[in-house]
Amino acid sequence: MVRIAFKQFYNPTRRNIAGMSVGDFIYDEIISALNKNGSRFLQVVEANENNRDVDYIISGKLTQVNLSHQGLKEKRMREVMAYYLYNYNYNYNCEREDRQGNRYSDICSKETYVRYDEYWDDISLTLSGSIKVTHVASRENVVLFNVRSTTSDSIRYADMISQRNNLELFQELVDLLNRRRYLLSNEELVTSAIFKITKAVVNEISSNIGSDLNFPDPVKMKRYH
């Protein structure tokens, strides 16, 4: 069994998101994920001053906590053509032509223009840093890798200015009118970004020090005790 302990993740940027300590959040999530999904050869133990009964120390540092949000943008009063729904007040006799070029009589809908406002917004969060796994006995860094996680979200939607009663709108406009109008919250962005980092860290730890093939050679380790 390989015993690993964690040091608190250092966040020199001192920037937190949604009132959460990003470094502490990463620290807690990695420990939780290792306890739940890590290799059966790993045991997470409490860190202590002398690192007694600890094989590896895992530490990390955040170098970037960047939240980018430009704000809601608006393009006003776009116009597109629409058709009145079938109603004797808005329809007339007309001729159409089929694919073979044959003309036939039909009932056509009157056309009109509708106006709408279009809105869009986007947000992104980037977390960058490094993770270090140190072998306690030799004080060597056996794993050192960079982590980077970017989570983003965007919205685009429309609000009608014109009345849409008795009108058949183009499907593209219908889709815009029915789309969601709120971005993911900062808390949701942080959670998603940290989930990606946690997954990468757990995989790295498990593959490097969490399998029976990667145990330190006890003969070689004698010289460190």
C-alpha positions in Angstrom: 0.0 0.0 0.0 1.3 3.4 -1.0 0.5 6.2 1.5 0.1 9.7 0.1 -0.6 13.0 1.8 -1.5 16.4 0.5 -0.3 19.8 1.2 -2.8 22.7 0.8 -2.8 24.0 -2.8 -1.0 27.4 -3.0 -2.8 30.2 -4.8 -0.4 33.1 -5.2 -2.9 34.8 -7.5 -5.1 35.3 -4.4 -8.0 35.4 -6.8 -11.1 33.4 -5.9 -14.3 32.9 -7.8 -17.9 33.1 -6.5 -16.6 33.5 -3.0 -14.8 30.1 -3.2 -11.2 29.5 -2.4 -10.1 27.8 -5.6 -7.0 26.3 -4.1 -8.9 24.7 -1.3 -11.6 23.5 -3.7 -9.1 21.7 -5.8 -7.4 20.2 -2.7 -10.7 18.9 -1.4 -11.9 17.5 -4.7 -8.6 15.6 -5.5 -8.7 14.0 -2.0 -12.3 13.0 -2.4 -11.8 11.6 -5.9 -8.8 9.6 -4.9 -10.7 8.1 -1.9 -13.6 7.3 -4.2 -12.0 6.4 -7.5 -8.3 6.0 -7.0 -6.2 2.9 -7.2 -6.7 0.2 -4.6 -3.0 0.5 -3.9 -3.3 4.1 -2.7 -4.1 5.3 0.7 -4.7 8.9 1.5 -3.4 9.8 4.9 -3.2 13.0 7.0 -0.1 15.1 6.4 2.0 15.6 9.5 5.0 17.8 10.4 7.6 15.0 10.1 5.8 13.2 7.2 5.9 10.0 9.3 4.2 7.0 7.7 3.9 8.9 4.4 5.4 7.7 1.1 4.6 10.6 -1.1 3.6 14.2 -0.6 1.5 15.9 -3.3 1.4 19.6 -3.6 0.2 22.1 -6.1 0.3 25.8 -7.1 -2.1 27.9 -9.1 -0.5 30.3 -11.6 -3.6 31.6 -13.3 -7.2 32.2 -12.3 -8.7 34.1 -15.1 -12.4 34.9 -15.5 -13.4 36.6 -18.7 -16.8 38.1 -19.3 -17.6 40.8 -21.8 -21.2 41.4 -20.8 -24.5 41.1 -22.7 -24.5 42.6 -26.2 -27.5 43.6 -28.2 -28.2 44.1 -31.9 -31.5 45.9 -32.2 -34.4 45.7 -34.6 -33.5 43.1 -37.1 -36.1 42.4 -39.7 -37.0 39.1 -41.4 -39.9 38.0 -43.5 -42.8 36.0 -42.0 -46.0 34.5 -43.3 -49.5 34.8 -41.9 -51.0 31.6 -40.7 -53.9 30.1 -42.8 -56.7 32.5 -42.4 -59.1 33.9 -45.0 -58.1 37.4 -44.0 -54.5 36.8 -44.9 -54.6 34.4 -47.9 -55.2 34.8 -51.6 -55.4 32.6 -54.7 -52.1 32.1 -56.4 -50.2 29.8 -58.8 -47.2 27.7 -57.9 -44.8 25.5 -60.0 -43.8 22.0 -59.1 -40.4 20.4 -59.6 -41.3 19.3 -63.1 -42.3 22.8 -64.1 -46.0 22.3 -64.1 -48.1 25.2 -62.8 -51.0 24.7 -60.4 -53.5 26.7 -58.4 -53.0 27.1 -54.7 -53.7 29.4 -51.8 -50.8 31.5 -50.7 -50.2 33.4 -47.4 -49.6 37.1 -47.3 -46.1 38.1 -46.3 -45.0 40.7 -43.8 -41.9 41.7 -41.9 -41.3 41.2 -38.2 -38.8 42.9 -36.0 -36.8 41.4 -33.1 -33.8 42.2 -30.9 -30.9 39.7 -30.8 -28.7 39.3 -27.8 -25.5 37.3 -27.2 -23.0 36.9 -24.4 -20.1 34.6 -23.5 -18.0 33.8 -20.5 -14.9 31.7 -19.9 -12.8 30.6 -16.9 -9.2 29.4 -17.1 -7.3 27.7 -14.3 -3.6 26.9 -14.7 -1.0 25.6 -12.4 1.3 22.7 -11.6 1.2 19.5 -9.5 4.2 18.0 -7.8 4.5 14.5 -6.3 7.5 14.2 -4.0 9.0 10.9 -2.7 9.4 11.5 1.0 12.4 9.2 1.6 14.5 10.5 -1.3 13.0 14.0 -1.5 12.9 13.6 -5.3 10.0 14.9 -7.4 8.8 11.8 -9.1 5.9 13.5 -10.9 5.8 17.1 -12.1 3.2 18.2 -14.6 1.3 21.3 -15.6 -2.5 21.4 -15.5 -4.8 23.8 -17.5 -8.5 23.8 -17.6 -10.8 26.1 -19.5 -14.5 26.1 -19.2 -16.7 28.4 -21.2 -20.3 29.1 -22.0 -22.2 31.3 -24.5 -25.8 32.3 -25.2 -27.6 33.8 -28.2 -31.3 34.5 -28.2 -33.9 36.9 -29.5 -36.9 38.9 -28.2 -39.8 39.9 -30.5 -40.6 43.5 -31.0 -43.4 42.9 -33.5 -46.6 41.1 -32.6 -46.3 37.4 -33.6 -50.0 36.6 -33.5 -51.2 34.7 -36.6 -47.7 34.6 -38.0 -45.5 31.7 -39.1 -41.9 32.5 -38.4 -38.8 31.0 -39.9 -37.4 28.1 -37.8 -34.1 29.9 -37.2 -36.0 32.8 -35.5 -38.2 30.4 -33.5 -35.1 28.7 -32.2 -33.6 32.0 -31.2 -36.8 33.0 -29.3 -36.8 29.6 -27.4 -33.1 29.5 -26.4 -31.9 29.9 -22.8 -31.1 33.4 -21.7 -28.7 33.0 -18.8 -25.1 31.9 -18.8 -23.7 29.3 -16.4 -23.0 30.8 -13.0 -19.4 31.5 -11.9 -19.8 28.7 -9.4 -20.8 26.2 -12.1 -17.8 27.3 -14.2 -15.4 26.8 -11.3 -16.9 23.4 -10.5 -16.6 22.2 -14.1 -13.0 23.5 -14.5 -11.9 21.9 -11.2 -13.6 18.6 -12.2 -11.3 18.5 -15.3 -8.2 19.2 -13.2 -9.2 16.6 -10.6 -9.6 14.0 -13.3 -6.2 14.7 -14.8 -4.5 14.7 -11.4 -6.1 11.5 -10.2 -5.1 9.7 -13.5 -1.6 11.0 -13.3 -1.2 9.9 -9.6 -2.8 6.5 -10.2 -0.7 5.7 -13.3 2.6 6.8 -11.7 2.4 5.7 -8.1 -0.9 3.9 -7.8 -0.3 0.5 -9.4 1.5 -2.5 -8.1 4.0 -2.2 -11.0 5.1 1.3 -9.8 5.9 0.6 -6.2 9.3 1.9 -5.1 11.9 -0.9 -4.9 12.2 -1.7 -1.1 15.8 -2.7 -1.5 16.7 0.7 -3.1 14.6 2.5 -0.5 16.7 1.1 2.4 19.4 3.6 1.8 16.9 6.4 2.5 15.9 5.2 5.9 
